[in-house]
Amino acid sequence: MIPAVCIIGAGSSGISAAKVLHQHGIAFDCFEKGSAIGGNWRYGNDNGLSSAYKSLHINTNRMVMAYSDFPMPVSYPMFPHHSQVVQYFDAYATHFGVADKITYNTTVENVRRNQSGGYQVRTSDGRERQYRHVIVSNGHHWNPRYPDPAFPSTFTGETIHAHDYKLPEQIRGKNLLIVGIGNSAVDIACEAARQYGGNRVVISTRSGAHIIPNWLMSVPFDSLVHPVLTRLPFGIQRFLVKASLRLARGRQQDYGVPVPDRPLLSEHPTISQDLLNLAGRGLIGFKPNIQQFDGRDVTFTDGTRESFDMVVYATGYKVTFPFFAPDFINVEDNNDLQLYRRVIHPDFPGLYFQGLVQPLGAIMPLAEAQANWIAKLIAGTCRLPDRATMLASIQTEATRNRRRYKQSARHTLQVDFYPYKRSIEREVRTYAYRI
């Protein structure tokens, strides 16, 4: 069969798209820039895009993270190491017969509309191919975002982004300032604090974050977020989570960790079993936002001043599509790509975005649900609503997010795991063609 579909990327999303299309008998080409699958989870990935560091473990448990029809091995720890996650992806692709259907060491360089309504795709081998459908599965944790505007003056010590952090030797024995308080920021801070080299570790945060532990009474915290809970009124959900957190770790400010002004579930939380303990022992300090640099000295907005050897920017990532012309699709400034159900661009039929979400939980099962929906749309067993309906839904979802979350590039992709998954499954049921 002549491939009708182009899949861009063979990370955790792209391999699920390949698997589902293969099961539907839909011919596809899947292009991967690197020499192996795994995307961001492959430490040292030769595609040059992975943000994984040597000590990285997942912060969602293996039961929640697994694809629906391929559980992670019970021999794995509850929160596996990145090497085990990649082994799982390799086993998944092999088991479902798609590992050898991926074109490796091949970059998609350009995607554009053609006159027939499909897409012309140019790859790094110099070939041009025509497709009716394109699935964009290139991930959104690989193009570093820095503060904009930059902080005044110049820091003369070392500066890196969390994307470039790989080994503890990079930070050992250094007075370290970490900008940001998301998952990567906290992981790096905890790793630095455990080095016991007499170094100072400080997190600079504009507003703090709600810290959620991995475990509550020996149960993974994310397993406690049951689908039934997400059907309750939002105020009750917030109360139950807040009560659970108070039971799990008390008040985080008692450990010296700043608490945001915004209520719980109004922002993406930070997951860490170690931060509060290390902060309570004085191994991690906290400062407000940076006011300016002066050589190796940093002045903060509270007027305090301190000297550091290295600044690590853990300030997130830009949503980037290097294969689209800037006048086609470009959302790097704000990460805000308006899509129907986070997948469908209403103006470009046959163009799908997979895994472009930020849930409290794992992306993989959501990407799999998206792939199932996309495959049915391509196979013609399911349809989309009319454009007006899609635009109205996009606006409703955007309004809901603006009311709930602080307006920032970090929250434009935010979804609730179970409600979002149900919304995709509902699309399939509502718009399926009845035979």
C-alpha positions in Angstrom: 0.0 0.0 0.0 1.1 3.6 -0.7 1.4 5.2 2.8 -1.4 7.7 3.4 0.0 8.9 6.7 3.2 10.6 7.9 4.1 10.3 11.6 6.7 12.8 12.8 8.7 11.3 15.7 9.1 7.9 17.3 8.9 8.8 20.9 6.3 7.6 23.4 3.5 9.2 21.3 4.7 8.4 17.8 5.1 4.7 18.5 1.6 4.5 19.8 0.3 6.2 16.6 2.3 3.7 14.6 0.9 0.7 16.5 -2.7 1.8 16.2 -2.4 2.6 12.5 -0.8 -0.7 11.9 -3.6 -2.5 13.7 -6.1 -0.6 11.5 -4.3 -1.7 8.4 -3.5 1.9 7.5 -0.1 2.4 5.7 2.2 5.0 7.2 5.7 6.3 7.2 7.1 7.2 10.6 10.3 9.3 10.6 12.6 9.5 13.6 15.6 11.8 13.7 17.6 9.5 16.0 18.7 5.9 15.5 16.2 4.4 18.0 12.8 5.0 19.5 12.1 6.6 22.9 12.4 10.3 22.2 12.8 12.3 25.4 13.1 9.2 27.5 16.2 7.9 25.8 19.2 9.2 27.8 21.9 10.5 25.4 19.5 10.1 22.5 21.6 10.7 19.3 18.8 12.9 17.9 20.2 15.5 20.2 16.8 16.5 21.7 16.5 14.4 24.9 16.3 16.3 28.2 16.8 13.1 30.3 19.6 13.1 32.9 21.4 10.1 34.2 19.4 9.7 37.5 16.0 10.4 36.0 13.0 8.4 37.2 9.4 8.8 36.1 7.3 10.8 38.6 4.1 9.0 37.5 3.8 5.4 38.6 4.2 2.5 36.2 0.5 1.5 36.3 -0.7 4.9 35.4 2.0 5.4 32.7 1.5 2.2 30.8 -0.4 1.8 27.5 -3.8 0.2 27.9 -2.9 -3.2 26.3 0.7 -3.5 27.4 1.4 -3.2 31.1 4.8 -2.4 32.5 6.6 -5.4 34.0 5.7 -6.0 37.6 9.4 -6.5 38.2 9.8 -2.8 37.6 9.9 -0.5 40.6 6.7 1.6 41.0 8.6 4.7 39.6 11.0 3.2 37.1 14.4 4.6 35.9 14.6 6.1 32.4 16.5 3.0 31.2 13.6 0.8 32.2 11.1 3.1 30.5 13.0 2.9 27.2 13.2 -0.9 27.5 9.5 -0.9 27.9 9.0 1.3 24.8 11.4 -1.0 22.8 9.4 -4.1 23.9 6.1 -2.4 23.0 7.2 -1.5 19.5 8.6 -5.0 18.9 5.6 -6.8 20.4 3.1 -4.9 18.1 5.3 -5.2 15.0 6.2 -1.6 14.4 9.8 -1.3 15.4 11.0 -2.2 11.9 8.4 0.0 10.2 10.1 3.2 11.5 12.5 5.1 9.3 15.4 6.0 11.6 18.1 8.7 11.2 15.8 10.7 9.1 14.6 14.2 9.9 11.4 15.8 8.6 12.6 19.1 7.4 9.5 20.7 5.8 5.7 20.0 5.8 3.4 22.2 3.7 0.0 22.0 2.1 -0.3 20.9 -1.5 -2.9 21.8 -4.1 -4.9 18.6 -3.6 -5.5 19.4 0.1 -2.9 16.9 1.4 0.7 17.5 2.6 4.1 17.5 0.9 6.8 16.3 3.2 10.5 16.8 2.7 13.0 14.7 4.7 16.7 14.9 5.3 17.5 12.3 2.7 16.4 14.8 0.1 13.1 13.0 -0.8 9.7 14.7 -1.2 6.6 12.6 -0.4 2.9 13.2 -0.6 0.5 12.3 2.2 -3.2 12.8 2.9 -2.6 12.9 6.6 0.3 14.1 8.9 0.5 13.2 12.6 2.8 15.6 14.6 4.3 13.6 17.5 7.6 15.5 17.9 7.1 16.2 21.7 7.3 19.5 23.6 10.1 19.1 26.1 13.2 19.7 23.9 13.5 23.4 22.9 14.5 25.3 26.1 12.7 28.4 27.1 14.5 31.2 29.0 13.1 34.2 30.9 11.9 36.8 28.5 12.9 39.5 29.0 16.2 38.4 30.4 17.2 39.5 33.9 19.2 42.8 33.9 23.0 42.8 33.6 25.2 39.7 33.2 26.0 36.6 35.3 29.7 35.7 34.8 29.5 32.2 36.3 28.4 29.1 34.5 24.9 29.1 33.0 22.9 26.1 31.7 19.3 25.2 31.0 17.9 22.1 32.7 17.7 20.6 29.3 21.5 20.4 29.3 21.9 18.9 32.7 23.0 15.3 32.5 25.4 14.3 35.3 25.9 15.3 39.0 29.5 16.1 38.2 28.2 19.2 36.4 26.9 20.7 39.7 29.0 19.0 42.4 30.6 21.3 44.9 29.2 24.5 43.3 27.0 27.1 44.8 24.0 26.6 42.7 21.0 28.9 41.9 18.1 27.1 40.2 15.5 29.3 38.5 12.1 27.7 38.6 10.3 25.2 40.9 8.9 22.7 38.5 9.7 19.0 38.4 13.1 19.3 36.7 14.1 22.2 39.0 13.3 20.3 42.1 15.0 17.1 40.9 18.2 19.0 40.1 18.1 20.8 43.4 17.6 17.6 45.4 20.5 15.9 43.5 22.8 18.8 44.2 21.8 18.9 47.9 22.6 15.2 48.3 26.2 15.8 47.0 27.3 17.0 50.5 30.1 19.0 49.1 29.5 22.1 51.2 27.8 23.8 48.3 24.8 26.1 48.6 21.7 25.1 46.7 19.0 27.8 46.2 15.7 27.7 44.3 14.5 31.1 42.9 10.8 31.1 42.4 8.4 34.0 41.6 5.5 32.4 43.4 6.2 29.0 44.8 4.5 25.7 43.9 2.3 23.2 45.5 4.5 20.2 46.3 2.9 16.7 45.9 4.6 13.6 47.2 5.0 10.4 45.2 3.5 8.3 48.0 0.7 8.6 50.5 0.5 5.8 53.0 2.4 3.4 50.7 0.1 4.1 47.8 1.4 6.1 44.8 -0.3 9.5 45.0 -1.4 9.6 41.4 -3.2 6.2 41.8 -5.4 7.9 44.4 -6.8 10.3 41.7 -9.5 7.8 40.8 -11.7 8.5 37.8 -14.7 8.7 40.1 -13.1 11.5 42.0 -12.8 13.6 38.8 -16.6 13.5 38.4 -17.1 15.3 41.7 -17.6 19.1 41.8 -14.3 20.8 41.5 -14.5 22.4 44.9 -14.8 18.9 46.5 -11.9 17.6 44.5 -9.7 20.4 45.8 -10.8 19.8 49.4 -10.0 16.1 49.2 -6.6 16.6 47.6 -5.8 19.3 50.1 -6.8 17.1 53.0 -4.7 14.2 51.6 -1.7 16.5 51.3 -2.0 17.7 54.8 -2.1 14.1 56.0 0.9 13.2 53.8 3.3 15.9 54.6 1.7 18.6 56.8 2.1 22.2 55.8 4.9 22.7 53.3 5.7 26.2 54.6 6.8 24.5 57.9 9.7 23.0 55.9 10.6 26.5 54.6 9.1 25.9 51.1 7.1 28.9 49.8 3.4 28.4 49.2 1.8 30.0 46.2 -1.0 32.5 46.5 -3.1 30.5 44.1 -5.1 27.6 45.4 -4.3 24.0 44.9 -5.2 22.7 41.4 -4.9 26.2 39.9 -1.5 25.4 38.5 0.5 22.4 37.5 1.9 21.0 40.8 5.5 19.8 41.5 6.0 16.2 42.4 8.7 15.3 44.8 9.2 12.9 47.7 12.5 14.6 48.7 12.2 18.3 48.5 10.5 19.0 51.8 12.8 16.8 53.7 16.0 18.3 52.2 14.6 21.8 52.6 13.7 21.1 56.3 17.3 20.1 56.9 18.6 23.3 55.5 20.1 21.7 52.4 17.9 23.6 49.9 17.1 27.3 50.3 14.6 29.5 48.6 14.7 33.1 47.2 12.1 35.2 45.3 12.5 36.2 41.7 15.8 37.6 40.5 16.1 41.4 40.3 19.5 41.6 38.6 22.9 40.0 38.1 26.3 41.6 39.0 29.1 39.3 38.0 28.6 36.2 40.2 26.4 38.1 42.6 22.6 37.9 42.3 20.2 40.4 43.8 16.7 39.2 44.5 13.4 41.2 44.6 13.4 41.1 48.4 16.7 43.1 48.4 18.9 40.2 49.5 22.1 39.4 47.6 24.1 36.2 47.3 27.0 34.8 45.2 26.7 31.7 43.0 29.0 29.6 40.8 26.2 28.4 38.4 22.7 29.3 37.4 20.4 26.6 36.1 17.4 27.8 34.2 14.6 25.3 34.8 12.2 27.6 33.0 10.3 25.2 30.7 10.2 24.6 27.0 8.9 26.2 23.8 6.3 24.3 21.7 8.2 24.1 18.5 7.5 22.7 15.0 10.8 23.2 13.0 9.3 21.6 9.9 6.5 24.2 9.5 7.1 27.6 7.9 6.7 30.4 10.4 3.8 31.8 8.5 2.0 28.4 8.7 2.1 27.4 12.4 4.3 29.1 14.9 3.4 29.3 18.7 6.9 29.5 20.3 6.1 32.9 21.9 3.2 31.6 24.1 2.9 27.8 23.4 -0.8 28.4 22.7 -1.9 26.3 19.8 -5.7 26.3 19.6 -6.8 22.8 18.7 -10.1 20.9 18.9 -9.7 18.4 21.8 -6.0 19.3 21.7 -5.5 17.3 18.5 -7.3 18.8 15.5 -6.6 22.1 13.8 -9.9 23.2 12.4 -8.3 25.0 9.4 -6.1 22.2 8.2 -7.9 18.9 7.5 -5.7 15.8 7.8 -3.2 17.5 10.2 -3.2 16.0 13.7 -1.2 16.8 16.9 -0.5 14.0 19.3 0.8 14.2 22.9 0.6 18.0 22.9 -0.9 18.1 26.5 0.4 18.6 30.0 -1.6 16.4 32.4 -1.3 15.7 36.1 -0.3 12.2 35.2 1.3 10.5 32.3 1.0 11.6 28.7 1.3 8.1 27.2 -2.3 6.8 27.8 -3.7 10.1 26.5 -1.5 9.9 23.4 -2.7 6.4 22.9 -6.4 7.5 23.2 -5.6 10.3 20.7 -4.1 7.8 18.3 -7.2 5.6 18.5 -9.4 8.6 17.6 -7.1 9.7 14.8 -7.0 6.2 13.3 -10.8 6.0 13.2 -11.0 9.5 11.5 -8.5 8.4 8.9 -10.2 5.0 8.4 -13.5 6.8 7.9 -15.3 5.0 10.8 -15.6 8.3 12.7 -16.1 11.9 11.6 -15.5 15.4 13.0 -18.2 17.9 13.9 -18.6 20.9 11.7 -16.0 23.7 11.9 -18.3 26.0 13.9 -18.8 23.4 16.6 -15.0 22.8 16.8 -14.3 26.5 17.1 -16.9 26.9 19.8 -15.4 24.0 21.8 -11.9 25.4 21.5 -13.1 28.8 22.8 -15.0 27.2 25.7 -11.9 25.1 26.7 -9.6 28.2 26.4 -12.0 30.2 28.6 -12.1 27.5 31.2 -8.3 27.2 31.4 -7.9 31.0 31.7 -10.3 31.0 34.7 -8.6 28.1 36.4 -4.9 28.6 35.7 -2.4 31.4 35.9 -1.8 32.8 32.5 1.6 31.5 31.4 3.1 29.4 28.6 3.4 26.6 31.2 -0.4 26.2 31.5 -1.6 26.5 27.8 -1.3 22.7 27.4 -2.8 21.8 30.8 -5.5 19.0 31.0 -7.0 16.9 33.7 -6.1 13.3 33.0 -9.4 11.4 33.3 -11.8 14.1 32.1 -9.6 14.7 29.0 -9.4 11.0 28.3 -13.2 10.7 28.6 -13.6 13.6 26.2 -11.6 11.8 23.5 -13.5 8.5 24.0 -16.8 10.5 23.8 -15.7 11.9 20.4 -15.4 8.4 19.1 -18.8 7.4 20.4 -20.6 10.5 19.4 -19.4 10.8 15.9 -18.9 7.2 14.9 -20.6 6.1 11.7 -23.3 3.6 12.4 -23.4 0.6 10.2 
